[in-house]
Amino acid sequence: KIIDISPDGGKLAFISMRGTNTNIFVKDIFKQGASMQRTNRKSVLDFSYSADGKFLTFSEAVADKNVIFQTDATNGFVCRQITNGNKDYSPTYSEDGGIIFFARQEAKSTSIWSYDLKDNFLSSYTSGMNPCVMGADNTILCVRINGYGKGEIWKVNLSTGVEECILSDPEKSFSTPSLSPDGKWILCTGSTPVPAGKTTYWNTDIYVCRTDGTHLSQLTYHVADDLSPEWSHDGRYIYFISQRG
């Protein structure tokens, strides 16, 4: 996730490279004006707002590891380090803001972990990446790579252990699920192979489906890559990154 919308719908946060460093910047959606820098790091990779909009959690590449931090969404700069010594990324908050879920890349697999901000307790759950919290029922969405190298979206109940593949396609690879504000729809990125002479490249567009994987619809059609989709506060609009232009 390289863009996110504040829970009140008023601010657009995004990762931008200035000089040789990548950091999080925040811009008021409804006003003209400069973007405000919220981190002062070297290589921020991805991030998320907390549900109350008070905090940002992000991952940063540090040497050969990815480290997760938390910072104040309004003042920024001062950071609390969450993880260390691993390749951790895609952090996102639980609905009450007390837990940070993230993906940890290990030698031969990637799995979903969590960090309890109150007692500093780390937990490991299941295989997957790109965690997306579905609500207060301890269910998450995540992405898994199947035997054909395609990304699938899975729904996992962390309390019962029940796992269900809800979105898979033999020709497409899906990633970065994002739940709508009303909890009924899932935005995601879908990659499709496009022949180009003697080679083939993967073009990414934005898709949406119900939370059970039905009613899949493609929202963008462009030869440039569209990615990192996020819902507006009221669910009427979608923000995304595009290479078009």
N, C-alpha and C positions, 0 to 999 in steps of 0.2 A: 504494500500500500504506500503510494508516494503522494497522494492527496487525501485529505479528509475534511469533512464539514463539521464545524462545531455543533454540539447538540441543540443550541438555540437557533441554529440556521444562519447566524450573522457573519461567520468568519470562514474563510477558505484557507486551510493550511496546506502547504506544499513543500516539497524538497527542491532546492535550487542550488546549482553550483555557482559560486562566486569566487573567482580566482581558481585556486586548486582545491578548495574545500566545499563540501556539500553539507547544507544545514536546513533546518526547518524555518520557514517564514510564514507569517500569517497576514492575510489581507482582509479588510472589511469588504463584504460582498456588495453592500448597498451604498458605499461611499467611494469617491475618488480619493486617491492618496497612496503613499508609499507602503510597501510591505514592511512589517516589523519582524526582525530576526529574533527567533526564540531559542536557538541553540548556538553554541560557539564551539563546535567540534570540528573534526577534520573530514570524516567520511560517514555521515548518517545515511543509512540504507533504506529504512522504512519506519513507519510510526503509526500511532492511533491516538485519538482523543479518548479521555475517560468519559463515562456516561453523563457526568455532571459538568463536563467541560473545564474542570479546574486543572487537569493534568494532561501531559503528553507522555507516552511511553515510546521509546524508539530504540532501534538497534544501530550500532556503529561498528564498522570494520576497524579493528585494532590489531595491528600486526597480522598474524594468520588466523585470528579469532574474530567472532562477532559478539559484541557485548551489549546487553540490554540495560537501558537507563530509564529513569523517570525524572521529569522536570515540571515546574509550574508553567501552565499554559499562558499565563498573563505576563509573568516576569521573566521566566526562562533562565538560561545560563547555569544556575546552580543545579547540579544533577545528583540523584541518588542512584548508585550502581546496583543493579538487580542481579546480574549473572556475571560469571568470570570463567575464563579458561576453556570455553566451548564455542562452537559455531551456532549461535542463537539468532533468530530473526523473526519477523512477522509478529511482533507483540501486539496484544489487544486486551482490553479490560473485560472483566465480568460485569454483569449488569449493575451490581452494587459498588463497583470500583475497588473492591478489596483484593481481587486476584488478577494477576496478569498471566494470560495464556500466551504461549509462544511455541515456535518450532525449533527443534534442536537437530542439527545435522551431525550424524555420527559416521563411523567408518563405512558402513554399508547400508544405512537406512536413515530416515528422518522421522522424528516422532513428536507428538504433542506433549508439552510440559506446562506446568503452572507454578507460579510463585505467589505465596500468600504474603501480602504487604504488612500484615499485622504481626505474624509470628515467624516470618522469614522461612517458611516451610516450602520446600520444593517437592513437586509430585510429577510422576511420569504416567501417561495414560495409554496412548495407542499410537500406531503408525500414522503419519500424515503430515501435512504442512498447510500454511495459510489458514490458521484457525479463525473461525467466526462464531461468536457466541450467539445462541438463538433466543436466550431469555433466561428466566429464573428457574427453569426446570432442569438445569445442569446438562443441557444438550448443546453440542457444537456442530458446526459444519467444518469439514476439512477437505483437503485435496490429497488424493493418492495416485501414484503412477502405476498403471496396470502393466501386464506382461508385454504389451505392444508399445510401451513408451508413451501412452496417452494419459492425460490427466483426467481423473474422475472426481466428482464431488460426492462425498459421503456425509451422512448424518450419524452422529455418535452420541448416545446417552451415557454420560460419564458415571452415572450412578448405577445403572443396570448393566452396562456393558453391551447393550444392544447396538449393533452397527448395521447401517443400511446404505447401499449405493443408490443415490437418487438421480444422478446424471452421468451418463456415459454414452459415447458415440464412437463407432469404429473409424470414422474419418476425422474427428475433431478432438482437440485436447483442451480441457477446461481448467481454469484456475481462478484465484482471488475471489471467492464468493463474498457477497455483501448482502445482508438482510435488510429488507425494506422496513421503514418505521412502523408499519402496521403488522409486521411479522408474517406477511402472506406471500412475499415474492423474494426471489434471490437474483441479484445481479451477478454476472461473472464475465470473465474474458474467455473467448473461445478461439482457438488457433486452427486454421484450415490450410492444408498443403496446396500451394499454387504452382503449377508447372511454369518454368521460365527457361525455355530452350532445353539445354541438356541438364539443367539443375532444377531443384524444387525449393521454394522458400515457404516459410510458415507465416501467413498473414493473420493478425489478431483483430477481432471485432468484439462488440459488446452484445451479450445475450441476456435474456431474462427468462425465468421459469417460476412455477409455483414451488412451494417448499417441499412438495413431494416429487418434484422433477417433471411434472406434467406441464403442458402448455408452453413448451420451449419456443421462444421467438428471438430472431436476430434483429437487433435494434440499429446497428450501424453496418454500412456496406461501403468499404473504401479500400483502395489499394495500399494506403498508408496504415500503419498500426494504430489501433485504438486500444487503450488498456487502462487499468486501475480505476474502474467505475465506482462512484459513490452516490448515494441517494441524497437529495435535498432533505431538509428538516421535515417538510410536509409530504414527501414522497411523490411530488408532482414532477420533479425534474431530476436529471442525472448529470453529474459532473464526471468528466473523464479526461485522460491525457491522450493526445493524438499527435502523430507525426505528420499529419496532412499540412500542406503549405510549406 
